[in-house]
Amino acid sequence: MNIHKSIGLTVWGLIVIRLGWRLGHPPPPYPWLSSRWQQAAAAVNHIALYACLIVLPLTGYLGSNFSKHGILLYGVVRLPPWGPDDKAWYALFNNAHIATSYLLVVLIAIHIAAAIYHAFRRDGVVGRMWPKIRAP
């Protein structure tokens, strides 16, 4: 369980860095072939993905702080719980953690399905996902 918690906290840190980078580097514009509803759906899906990637580790971390176990980060650094050993608070954060994980799986499936759809259509959407390679 502690490796799960360690990876979760690492992912959370990487997502925070990614969000900071994204704020200074907006994505390229959508191809003109994409309809407005597809652009809106993509924006909502991306926002929801980022929200889940922040909420999921955060609820796991908070839940761990309302149990007597705390977190042993990669088997080396002990992060003792700062909250009381409270089953009600632990259950609240644990249930939110589980619900967010299911939502994240659904959002990833939708994202993959949309990418496959656009790959088959060859409408330029998949091309905007890859960095442009400049000729030397």
C-alpha angles and dihedrals in degrees: 000000000000092000087053090052092045093051090046093054091046091051090049091054092048091049091052089052090046092051091050090051092046092054090061096038113049117199119260117268119273118260114263090246093068113097121231093248090054091050090049091047091050092049092049091046093050093048091048091048092052091045091053092046089055099039096044098062092035093056090045091051093047092047090052090054092058093057129071092245104067117181131305101202108220089332091290114074119049114213101194117211114263094196130069121268092263119164094197095054091042091052092048093053094038092052090048088049092052094044091049091050091055091047090050091053091051092048092049090050091051090047092051092046091051091049091051090047092052092043091057092045091049089212097149097258095109090048091060090059094064124072115253113252113218121215113245 
